[in-house]
């Protein structure tokens, strides 16, 4: 009788352990997806900042013409970054 109880207890312990490990893997998968999305956002932000700095360094005049050009560039970058982000997220 003790052998049967010991086997049953060990089976239950193993089942609990497997369930806990499965939950841990699920949590780690979610964290990994979140970090990948953050990396995509950071890369897109770096690209946008690089374009802004290149516009400001190339522009011969300061003032409204540069601001208008930066706004146009940011709008273009925003539209293209949404497309790239949706592609990157879709690839995950």
DSSP file (Angstrom, degrees, kcal/mol; ACC not computed):
  #  RESIDUE AA STRUCTURE BP1 BP2  ACC     N-H-->O    O-->H-N    N-H-->O    O-->H-N    TCO  KAPPA ALPHA  PHI   PSI    X-CA   Y-CA   Z-CA
    1    1 A X     >        0   0    0      0, 0.0     4,-2.2     0, 0.0     5,-0.2   0.000 360.0 360.0 360.0 -40.1    0.0    0.0    0.0
    2    2 A X  H  >  +     0   0    0      1,-0.2     4,-2.7     2,-0.2     5,-0.2   0.875 360.0  54.4 -64.3 -36.3    2.9    2.4    0.8
    3    3 A X  H  > S+     0   0    0      2,-0.2     4,-2.4     1,-0.2    -1,-0.2   0.918 108.3  48.5 -63.0 -43.1    4.4    1.7   -2.5
    4    4 A X  H  > S+     0   0    0      2,-0.2     4,-2.5     1,-0.2    -2,-0.2   0.910 113.1  47.6 -64.3 -41.8    1.2    2.7   -4.3
    5    5 A X  H  X S+     0   0    0     -4,-2.2     4,-2.6     2,-0.2     5,-0.2   0.907 112.1  49.8 -65.6 -41.2    0.9    5.9   -2.3
    6    6 A X  H  X S+     0   0    0     -4,-2.7     4,-2.2     2,-0.2    -2,-0.2   0.906 112.2  47.4 -64.7 -41.2    4.5    6.8   -2.9
    7    7 A X  H  X S+     0   0    0     -4,-2.4     4,-2.4     2,-0.2    -2,-0.2   0.916 112.7  49.1 -65.8 -43.4    4.1    6.2   -6.6
    8    8 A X  H  X S+     0   0    0     -4,-2.5     4,-2.2     2,-0.2    -2,-0.2   0.914 111.9  48.5 -63.7 -43.1    0.9    8.3   -6.7
    9    9 A X  H  X S+     0   0    0     -4,-2.6     4,-2.5     1,-0.2    -1,-0.2   0.901 111.7  49.6 -63.6 -41.0    2.5   11.1   -4.8
   10   10 A X  H  X S+     0   0    0     -4,-2.2     4,-2.5    -5,-0.2    -2,-0.2   0.902 109.8  51.4 -65.4 -40.4    5.6   11.1   -7.1
   11   11 A X  H  X S+     0   0    0     -4,-2.4     4,-2.3     2,-0.2    -2,-0.2   0.917 111.3  47.5 -61.8 -44.0    3.3   11.2  -10.2
   12   12 A X  H  X S+     0   0    0     -4,-2.2     4,-2.4     2,-0.2    -2,-0.2   0.906 111.5  50.7 -64.7 -41.7    1.4   14.2   -8.8
   13   13 A X  H  X S+     0   0    0     -4,-2.5     4,-2.4     1,-0.2    -2,-0.2   0.920 111.3  47.9 -62.0 -43.4    4.6   16.0   -7.9
   14   14 A X  H  X S+     0   0    0     -4,-2.5     4,-2.5     2,-0.2    -1,-0.2   0.899 110.4  51.9 -64.2 -40.2    6.0   15.4  -11.4
   15   15 A X  H  X S+     0   0    0     -4,-2.3     4,-2.2     2,-0.2    -2,-0.2   0.909 110.9  47.9 -62.7 -42.0    2.7   16.6  -13.0
   16   16 A X  H  X S+     0   0    0     -4,-2.4     4,-2.6     2,-0.2    -2,-0.2   0.915 111.3  50.8 -64.0 -42.7    2.9   19.8  -10.9
   17   17 A X  H  X S+     0   0    0     -4,-2.4     4,-2.4     1,-0.2    -2,-0.2   0.920 110.4  48.7 -61.5 -44.8    6.5   20.4  -11.8
   18   18 A X  H  X S+     0   0    0     -4,-2.5     4,-2.2     1,-0.2    -1,-0.2   0.903 111.3  50.2 -63.0 -41.5    5.7   20.0  -15.5
   19   19 A X  H  X S+     0   0    0     -4,-2.2     4,-2.1     2,-0.2    -2,-0.2   0.919 111.1  48.7 -63.1 -43.9    2.8   22.4  -15.3
   20   20 A X  H  X S+     0   0    0     -4,-2.6     4,-2.2     1,-0.2    -2,-0.2   0.908 111.5  49.6 -62.4 -42.1    5.0   25.0  -13.5
   21   21 A X  H  X S+     0   0    0     -4,-2.4     4,-2.2     1,-0.2    -1,-0.2   0.877 108.8  52.7 -66.4 -36.9    7.7   24.6  -16.1
   22   22 A X  H  X S+     0   0    0     -4,-2.2     4,-2.1     2,-0.2    -1,-0.2   0.905 109.4  48.8 -63.4 -41.7    5.1   25.1  -18.9
   23   23 A X  H  X S+     0   0    0     -4,-2.1     4,-2.4     2,-0.2    -2,-0.2   0.893 110.1  52.0 -64.6 -39.5    3.8   28.3  -17.3
   24   24 A X  H  X S+     0   0    0     -4,-2.2     4,-2.4     2,-0.2    -2,-0.2   0.908 109.0  49.7 -63.7 -41.9    7.4   29.6  -17.0
   25   25 A X  H  X S+     0   0    0     -4,-2.2     4,-2.3     2,-0.2    -1,-0.2   0.910 110.1  51.3 -63.1 -42.3    8.1   28.9  -20.7
   26   26 A X  H  X S+     0   0    0     -4,-2.1     4,-2.1     2,-0.2    -2,-0.2   0.919 110.8  48.0 -61.1 -44.0    4.9   30.7  -21.6
   27   27 A X  H  X S+     0   0    0     -4,-2.4     4,-2.4     1,-0.2    -2,-0.2   0.916 111.5  50.0 -63.2 -43.2    5.9   33.7  -19.6
   28   28 A X  H  X S+     0   0    0     -4,-2.4     4,-2.4     1,-0.2    -1,-0.2   0.874 108.9  52.5 -64.7 -36.7    9.4   33.7  -21.1
   29   29 A X  H  X S+     0   0    0     -4,-2.3     4,-2.2     2,-0.2    -1,-0.2   0.916 109.9  48.5 -63.5 -43.3    7.9   33.6  -24.6
   30   30 A X  H  X S+     0   0    0     -4,-2.1     4,-2.2     2,-0.2    -2,-0.2   0.906 111.8  49.3 -63.4 -41.4    5.7   36.6  -23.8
   31   31 A X  H  X S+     0   0    0     -4,-2.4     4,-2.6     1,-0.2    -2,-0.2   0.910 109.3  52.3 -64.4 -41.9    8.7   38.5  -22.4
   32   32 A X  H  X S+     0   0    0     -4,-2.4     4,-2.3     1,-0.2    -1,-0.2   0.913 109.7  48.6 -61.9 -42.8   10.8   37.7  -25.5
   33   33 A X  H  X S+     0   0    0     -4,-2.2     4,-2.3     2,-0.2    -1,-0.2   0.910 111.1  51.0 -62.3 -42.2    8.0   39.0  -27.8
   34   34 A X  H  X S+     0   0    0     -4,-2.2     4,-2.1     1,-0.2    -2,-0.2   0.926 111.2  47.4 -61.8 -45.2    7.7   42.1  -25.8
   35   35 A X  H  X S+     0   0    0     -4,-2.6     4,-2.4     2,-0.2    -1,-0.2   0.875 110.1  52.7 -65.6 -37.8   11.5   42.8  -26.0
   36   36 A X  H  X S+     0   0    0     -4,-2.3     4,-2.2     2,-0.2    -1,-0.2   0.920 109.1  49.7 -63.7 -42.0   11.6   42.1  -29.7
   37   37 A X  H  X S+     0   0    0     -4,-2.3     4,-2.2     1,-0.2    -2,-0.2   0.897 110.5  50.8 -62.7 -39.5    8.8   44.7  -30.2
   38   38 A X  H  X S+     0   0    0     -4,-2.1     4,-2.5     2,-0.2    -2,-0.2   0.898 108.4  51.9 -64.3 -40.0   10.7   47.2  -28.1
   39   39 A X  H  X S+     0   0    0     -4,-2.4     4,-2.5     2,-0.2    -2,-0.2   0.901 108.6  50.7 -64.2 -40.0   13.9   46.5  -30.2
   40   40 A X  H  X S+     0   0    0     -4,-2.2     4,-2.3     2,-0.2    -1,-0.2   0.930 111.6  48.2 -61.9 -44.8   11.9   47.2  -33.4
   41   41 A X  H  X S+     0   0    0     -4,-2.2     4,-2.3     1,-0.2    -2,-0.2   0.900 111.4  50.1 -62.8 -41.2   10.6   50.4  -31.9
   42   42 A X  H  X S+     0   0    0     -4,-2.5     4,-2.6     2,-0.2    -2,-0.2   0.924 110.5  49.2 -64.5 -44.2   14.0   51.5  -30.8
   43   43 A X  H  X S+     0   0    0     -4,-2.5     4,-2.1     1,-0.2    -2,-0.2   0.906 111.5  49.3 -62.5 -41.0   15.5   50.8  -34.3
   44   44 A X  H  X S+     0   0    0     -4,-2.3     4,-2.1     2,-0.2    -1,-0.2   0.897 111.2  49.7 -65.3 -39.1   12.8   52.8  -35.9
   45   45 A X  H  X S+     0   0    0     -4,-2.3     4,-2.6     2,-0.2    -2,-0.2   0.902 109.0  52.1 -65.4 -40.9   13.3   55.7  -33.5
   46   46 A X  H  X S+     0   0    0     -4,-2.6     4,-2.3     1,-0.2    -1,-0.2   0.900 109.0  50.6 -62.1 -40.0   17.1   55.6  -34.2
   47   47 A X  H  X S+     0   0    0     -4,-2.1     4,-2.0     2,-0.2    -1,-0.2   0.920 110.8  48.5 -62.9 -43.5   16.4   55.8  -38.0
   48   48 A X  H  X S+     0   0    0     -4,-2.1     4,-2.1     1,-0.2    -2,-0.2   0.909 111.7  49.4 -64.6 -42.0   14.0   58.8  -37.5
   49   49 A X  H  X S+     0   0    0     -4,-2.6     4,-2.4     1,-0.2    -1,-0.2   0.885 109.0  53.1 -64.7 -38.0   16.6   60.6  -35.3
   50   50 A X  H  X S+     0   0    0     -4,-2.3     4,-2.0     1,-0.2    -1,-0.2   0.895 109.1  48.8 -63.1 -39.9   19.3   59.9  -37.9
   51   51 A X  H  X S+     0   0    0     -4,-2.0     4,-2.1     2,-0.2    -2,-0.2   0.887 110.0  51.4 -67.8 -38.3   17.2   61.4  -40.6
   52   52 A X  H  X S+     0   0    0     -4,-2.1     4,-2.5     1,-0.2     5,-0.2   0.932 110.8  47.8 -63.9 -44.8   16.4   64.5  -38.5
   53   53 A X  H  X S+     0   0    0     -4,-2.4     4,-1.9     1,-0.2    -1,-0.2   0.878 111.2  51.0 -66.1 -35.7   20.1   65.1  -37.8
   54   54 A X  H  X S+     0   0    0     -4,-2.0     4,-1.6     2,-0.2    -1,-0.2   0.875 111.1  48.7 -69.0 -35.2   20.9   64.7  -41.5
   55   55 A X  H  X S+     0   0    0     -4,-2.1     4,-2.2     2,-0.2    -2,-0.2   0.935 112.4  47.2 -67.4 -45.7   18.3   67.2  -42.5
   56   56 A X  H  < S+     0   0    0     -4,-2.5    -2,-0.2     1,-0.2    -1,-0.2   0.833 113.5  48.3 -68.5 -30.6   19.4   69.8  -39.9
   57   57 A X  H  < S+     0   0    0     -4,-1.9    -1,-0.2    -5,-0.2    -2,-0.2   0.808 115.8  43.5 -78.7 -27.7   23.0   69.4  -40.9
   58   58 A X  H  < S+     0   0    0     -4,-1.6    -2,-0.2    -5,-0.2     2,-0.2   0.797  88.0 100.8 -84.5 -30.7   22.3   69.7  -44.6
   59   59 A X     <  -     0   0    0     -4,-2.2     7,-0.0    -5,-0.2    -4,-0.0  -0.368  57.1-159.6 -64.6 122.8   19.9   72.6  -44.5
   60   60 A X  S    S+     0   0    0     -2,-0.2     2,-0.4     2,-0.0    -1,-0.2   0.789  75.3  49.2 -74.5 -26.3   21.6   75.9  -45.4
   61   61 A X  S    S-     0   0    0      2,-0.0     2,-0.3     3,-0.0     5,-0.1  -0.867  74.8-141.7-114.0 147.1   19.0   78.1  -43.7
   62   62 A X        +     0   0    0     -2,-0.4     2,-0.4     3,-0.1     3,-0.2  -0.730  61.3  46.1 -98.7 156.0   17.6   77.8  -40.2
   63   63 A X  S  > S-     0   0    0     -2,-0.3     4,-1.9     1,-0.2     3,-0.3  -0.898 107.2  -8.3 121.1-146.9   14.0   78.5  -39.5
   64   64 A X  H  > S+     0   0    0     -2,-0.4     4,-3.0     1,-0.2     5,-0.3   0.839 123.7  59.1 -66.1 -36.0   10.7   77.5  -41.1
   65   65 A X  H  > S+     0   0    0      1,-0.2     4,-2.1    -3,-0.2    -1,-0.2   0.923 110.3  43.8 -61.6 -41.2   12.1   75.9  -44.2
   66   66 A X  H  > S+     0   0    0     -3,-0.3     4,-2.8     2,-0.2    -1,-0.2   0.901 113.5  51.2 -68.2 -40.2   14.0   73.4  -42.1
   67   67 A X  H  X S+     0   0    0     -4,-1.9     4,-2.5     2,-0.2    -2,-0.2   0.912 110.5  48.5 -63.7 -41.4   11.1   72.8  -39.8
   68   68 A X  H  X S+     0   0    0     -4,-3.0     4,-2.4     2,-0.2    -1,-0.2   0.924 112.7  48.2 -63.8 -43.0    8.8   72.2  -42.8
   69   69 A X  H  X S+     0   0    0     -4,-2.1     4,-2.6    -5,-0.3    -2,-0.2   0.903 111.2  50.5 -64.6 -40.4   11.2   69.7  -44.3
   70   70 A X  H  X S+     0   0    0     -4,-2.8     4,-3.0     2,-0.2    -1,-0.2   0.909 109.7  51.1 -63.0 -41.1   11.7   68.0  -40.9
   71   71 A X  H  X S+     0   0    0     -4,-2.5     4,-2.3     2,-0.2    -2,-0.2   0.924 111.4  47.5 -62.3 -43.6    7.9   67.7  -40.6
   72   72 A X  H  X S+     0   0    0     -4,-2.4     4,-2.4     2,-0.2    -2,-0.2   0.927 113.5  48.3 -61.9 -44.1    7.6   66.2  -44.1
   73   73 A X  H  X S+     0   0    0     -4,-2.6     4,-2.9     1,-0.2    -2,-0.2   0.919 111.2  49.7 -63.6 -43.5   10.5   63.8  -43.3
   74   74 A X  H  X S+     0   0    0     -4,-3.0     4,-2.8     2,-0.2    -1,-0.2   0.887 109.9  51.1 -64.0 -38.4    8.9   62.7  -40.0
   75   75 A X  H  X S+     0   0    0     -4,-2.3     4,-2.3     2,-0.2    -1,-0.2   0.929 112.4  46.3 -63.9 -44.0    5.6   62.1  -41.7
   76   76 A X  H  X S+     0   0    0     -4,-2.4     4,-2.6     1,-0.2     5,-0.2   0.930 114.9  47.1 -62.4 -44.5    7.2   59.9  -44.3
   77   77 A X  H  X S+     0   0    0     -4,-2.9     4,-3.0     1,-0.2     5,-0.2   0.890 110.2  53.2 -64.2 -39.5    9.2   58.1  -41.7
   78   78 A X  H  X S+     0   0    0     -4,-2.8     4,-1.9     2,-0.2    -1,-0.2   0.923 111.6  45.1 -63.0 -44.0    6.2   57.6  -39.5
   79   79 A X  H  X S+     0   0    0     -4,-2.3     4,-1.6     1,-0.2    -2,-0.2   0.936 117.3  43.5 -65.8 -45.3    4.2   56.0  -42.4
   80   80 A X  H  X S+     0   0    0     -4,-2.6     4,-2.6     1,-0.2    -2,-0.2   0.850 111.1  55.3 -70.6 -31.5    7.1   53.8  -43.4
   81   81 A X  H  X S+     0   0    0     -4,-3.0     4,-3.0    -5,-0.2     5,-0.2   0.874 104.7  53.6 -69.2 -34.6    7.9   52.9  -39.8
   82   82 A X  H  X S+     0   0    0     -4,-1.9     4,-2.5    -5,-0.2    -1,-0.2   0.923 110.8  46.9 -62.5 -41.7    4.4   51.7  -39.3
   83   83 A X  H  X S+     0   0    0     -4,-1.6     4,-2.2     2,-0.2    -2,-0.2   0.936 114.9  45.7 -64.9 -45.1    4.7   49.4  -42.3
   84   84 A X  H  X S+     0   0    0     -4,-2.6     4,-2.9     1,-0.2    -2,-0.2   0.898 112.9  50.5 -65.3 -39.1    8.1   48.1  -41.2
   85   85 A X  H  X S+     0   0    0     -4,-3.0     4,-2.9     2,-0.2     5,-0.3   0.920 110.3  48.8 -65.1 -42.7    6.8   47.6  -37.7
   86   86 A X  H  X S+     0   0    0     -4,-2.5     4,-2.0    -5,-0.2    -1,-0.2   0.888 113.5  47.8 -66.6 -35.6    3.8   45.7  -38.9
   87   87 A X  H  X S+     0   0    0     -4,-2.2     4,-1.7     2,-0.2    -2,-0.2   0.923 113.4  47.6 -66.5 -43.4    6.0   43.5  -41.1
   88   88 A X  H  X S+     0   0    0     -4,-2.9     4,-0.8     1,-0.2    -2,-0.2   0.911 113.6  46.5 -65.3 -42.2    8.5   42.9  -38.3
   89   89 A X  H >< S+     0   0    0     -4,-2.9     3,-0.6     1,-0.2    -1,-0.2   0.886 111.3  52.8 -67.2 -37.5    5.7   42.0  -35.8
   90   90 A X  H 3< S+     0   0    0     -4,-2.0    -1,-0.2    -5,-0.3    -2,-0.2   0.815 103.7  57.7 -65.5 -30.1    4.2   39.8  -38.4
   91   91 A X  H 3<        0   0    0     -4,-1.7    -1,-0.2     1,-0.3    -2,-0.2   0.728 360.0 360.0 -73.2 -21.5    7.5   38.0  -38.9
   92   92 A X    <<        0   0    0     -4,-0.8    -1,-0.3    -3,-0.6    -2,-0.2   0.518 360.0 360.0 -69.8 360.0    7.6   37.0  -35.2
